[in-house]
Amino acid sequence: MHRRLVLFSLIFLIVSNVIPLYAQAPPPENAGSNKITLNFDDEDVFAVIQTIFGDILRVNYIVDPQVKGRVNLRTVTPVAKEDILPLMEVILRLNGIGIVEENNLYRIVSLSAVPREPTAVGIGREAEKVFITGKALLQVVPVNYISSSEMVKILTPFLSANSVIVDVPKSNHIIVVDTDANIKRLLQLVEIFDSERLRKIKPEVFVYPVQNSKAKDVASLLQQIFLGAKPSPSVPAAQEKYPAATPPAQTSQPPAQQQKTASTATGGGTLVSDITTIFPDEITNTVIILSTPEDFALIAETIKKIDIVPRQVLIEGLIARINLTDDLKFGIAWSIKDVEIKPFNKEYNLDISNIPGEIDLSSVQGAGFSIFGIDTAGKVRAKLEALATEGKGTVMAAPHILVSDNREARIQVGQQIPIVTSETKPGAGTDIVRTVQYKDIGIILSVRPQVNNSGLVSLEISQEISSVAAATIGGEVAIDKTETTTNLVAQNGETIIIGGLIREDATKAREGLPFLSKIPILGYLFSSTEDSKDRTELIILLTPHVIRNRSEAANVTTDYIDKFKDAARDEKIEEFIKDKSGKEPDVNIENRE
């Protein structure tokens, strides 16, 4: 029995000395250096612990019997001895093992047995000030550029088991309880994500008040420029004037998604980040922009160039109807052939880079729609006014309308007539219900001016002349209508002459002796019938005056106040003049009943 006990003891001593030598795979130590190369290939964790803590670090340690696992570790470059302990902490943590240091004794236990009570408290975010001791640490971390709640979301996936992280939103701090080694890594993440550079990437909401334009138009332009959106059909073509090139309605998708969809549809890149969203608030006339501060700076600079005081054009018009008799029978174009005017091609297309060419006035047709000259000296206007004075014509209207650059002005001289569009009878004994639509007839003139930097005015003119026809169709009203559209250019202050709109009305007049002319059959013996034709031509004069600033607008207002003074015969007009000019009118006012 004694021999067996001695033999068993010898075998135990041999095995206990041989196995560690095999398990630790002693790493070579570079001569003359404090660095070691580690190489463990699927080694038992118990053998690795013995090699690192016992043979290399030479510290006191104990291992919990429940600790199990395998280790694979190979360092390409030698590792300093002071870095081996943090490295082992990471390796062991992968196997669910933790290290607890107490009174110079390292306990190797499962992570669930590692106490979470911190042994020290740190304040700050400098990772280099945290020393690795293997102990738990409470660290108070200030967050400077992003919210503390966002930082908590960033750090949570990197926390150790059983660690704690607390958000302190009022002071924008976070509190972390973790091992000092992991605290060091977390602080490195804080430095990366809580920086001035990343703050610029964070989107913010900016509100830009539009001063001189419509927020809807400005937002549409910005969407086209920065987000690659297609032009909105609801936005007028007037946007093309810009040199650089409500709250939002409820839709099936949010504005941000709409813009991204539009941008993708064009297939082009954008000048700003994908998170940028632009939409207008028509109630407050502001543009709301969701973007980074850097992108907003670029967008705001563009808005300043777009949101400028628009040029305005005062369109001075004269609409006259001239009776074509005697020397006017060939039309007004023939009668003014000796008047000093500047003719231009009636087929002229809108191209402000070209100057209209000369044409022979004798080739201008006397019927239809023709633009046959520019009244440079104002003599055509004077002649028309003289004809009206002589009873050979009528000035139907002399409108003056102020319109913004590249916006449409509409002048209408006429009336609205009711037209029955449908009739229904709900039932027997009930009245017929008629649906009536009112139709504008008369002279309707639409003008859209566009001013370039040299003062040349491009005019897009659309004209409609309509009247109720003498004949009816099935008892319904018939309307005679002539509609034309053209484009032309003129210098600031030049008068455009539009003529050739000739109309011929045939009338039949019957005259006779009273009573006798109305006798059936024999009445024609005491009466006579005369057929006559009245020919008239409609002449339109348009004079664009460009208003570039408030000073020029004030001068125009003063001119009209002076005109009012000459015709002031009413107390209301007198009061208006006094308010606008700031002085008493110099005319005698007569009160009329």
C-alpha positions, 0 to 999 in steps of 0.5 A: 500500500505504501509503495502504491502511494509513493508511485502515485505521488511520483506520477502526479509530480511528473504529469504536473510538471510536463503538462504546463510546459506543453500547454503554455507553449512558452512564447519567445522573449526578445533578448534585450527587450520588454516585449513578448510574442504570444502564440496560442493555438486552441489552448485550454484557457486554464493553461493560458492563464497559467502561462500569462499570469504565472510565467510572464507576469509573475503575479498571484492568482487563483482560478475559479473551478467553473472557468472553462474555454479555449483560446486562439491568440497570435500576435504578429508583433511583440507585445509590451508586458504592460499591455498584456493584462488589458489584452488578456481581459479582452480574450477572457471576456470572449469566453465569459471570464472576468478578472478581479484584482483584490490586494495584489491577488487576481481572481479569474472568475466567470463574468457573472461573479465580477462585482459591479461596484466601482472602486474609483470615480473619474470625470472627463473624456480623456481616454489617456488619463484612464489607467488599466488596473482591472477594476470597475470604474465610474466615469462621468462624461460630458457631451459637447456637440450632440445630445447625451441621449444620442451618445447613450445609443451609440455606446450601449452596444459596446458595454461590458456585461453587467455594466451600467450607463445613465443619461443625464439630459439636463446637463448633457452628461452620461455616467458609465460604470464598467471596467477601466479597460472598457471605459478607456475604449468608450471614451475613445468612441466619445471623442470620435462621435462627439466632435465639431466635424460630426456636428456639422453633419447633423441635420437641423431645421432652418426657416428662411423668410422670403421678402420679395417673392413667393415662398412656393416659387422659391422653394420649387427653384431650390428643389430643382437646383439642389435636389434634382426635382423636376419643375412643378407644373403649378409654378409659373414660367416666371421663375426663369427670370432668376439669374442663377439658372403652406404649411406643406399640403398633406400628401401620401408621403412625407416631403423628404420622401417626395424630394428623394423620389424626385431626385432619383427620377432625374437620375442626376446627383445633388449639390447637398446631402441626401437628408436635405429637404426643402418645402414652403410655408405659404401662410407665413411666406417662408421656406423651411429647410431641413439640412446640415448647417454647411448645406444651409449656408449654400442654400441661403446664399442662393436664396439671397440671389433669387429673392430680389426686388423684382423689376416692374413694368408699367404698361400704358395702353390705348384701345381705339376703334376707328371708322374706316371712311374716306381716307381711312377706307384702306385701314389705319396702316395706309393713312399713317404711311407718312407718319414717322414710325419705326416698322418691324417684321410682323413675323418677328420671333422672340429673340432679344439678341436680334434687332427687328428688321425694316419692312415696307409698310405697303405690304402690311395687310389691312385685315386680320392681326398685324403688328406694324410698327413702333410709334417712336415720336408719339405721332400715331397716338396724337392722330388717333386722339385727333380722329376721336375728337373729329368723331371718326373714332372712339377711344374705348379704353386707356388702361394703365397697369403695373405688373411684375417682371415676367408676370401676366397682366390682363386687360379686359374691356367688355362684359359677361353674358350668361350662356345656358349649358344644361336644362333639367326638369326634376319631375312633372309639375316642376320648373325647369332648372337651368345651369348658366355659365358666364362668358367674358366677351369683348376685348381681352388683352394679356401681356407678359413682359420680360426685361433684360439688363439693357432695358429691352422689353420682351412682350408676349401678347395674347389678344381676344376679340369676341362678340355675340353673333347676330345669328343663333344656333338652335336658339343658343347664343353664338359668339364671334371670336378672334384670338391671336398670340405673338411675341415681340420686343421694344425698348423702354418707353417705346410705343407698339402699334397693333392694328389690322383688326378690321370688322365689317357690320352690315345693316339694313335700314327702312324708312317710310311714311307713318302708318302707310308704310306698315300697310300689308303688301302695299306698304313698300310703295310708301317706304324705302330700304337702304343697305349699309356697311360699316367698317371699323378697325381696332387699334391698340397702342402699348407702351412699356415703362420699366421700373427698376427701383423704389425711386422710379416707382415713386416718380410714377406715382407722383406723375399720376398724382399730378394728372389727378390734380388736373381733373380733381373735382371731388373731395375724395380725390382731393383727400387722396392727393393730399395723403399721397403728396403731403400737400394741399392740391393747387386746384379749386374743388367744386362740390357737385350734387 
